[in-house]
Amino acid sequence: MSYLALGCRAALALVFGVAVVAKLRDYRGFVAALAAMRLLPANWSGVVAPVAVAAEAAVAVLLGSGWRPVLAFGVAAALLALLTGAVTIVVARGTAASCRCFGRVERPLAVRHVVRNILLATLAGTGAAATLGGAGAGVPPAGAVVALLSAGVAALLVTTADDLVELFTPGR
């Protein structure tokens, strides 16, 4: 496995892991946010929420375990495509639903969330390609540490992006 594949796996596993923990910490808020998106009948939010959390948890575990990484990247990309489609619809409709992707953030979904998901899907595709192209026994420990630290920084930036946008937006 290459450094790039390892970094992509770790970054995506961390992003999905943070998403799962954040949704479980404010589960009622997540269910309410799903209802506010108006993608499905409101009474379906209680059914869709645990499925969404379970799917994200499964992706985090698949990526984190290292079992069949190409398959794990494919599942991550498919889930990200579904999430991107849902966010795109919400944004296009102008629905003022908040992004509960990584916690209690009350900011409405916006184009930046679509872009973020597209970039994450691209990361999944890149990881899959690097996995297919990077045959080998593994990466040296020092390189693995650098790849994992880089993944941690990338995941931190993704999961706190809404907070960073607010921090650097004038007039707030």
Helices and strands as residue ranges (DSSP letters): H 3-25, H 27-37, G 42-44, H 45-65, H 69-93, H 111-133, H 141-159, H 161-168
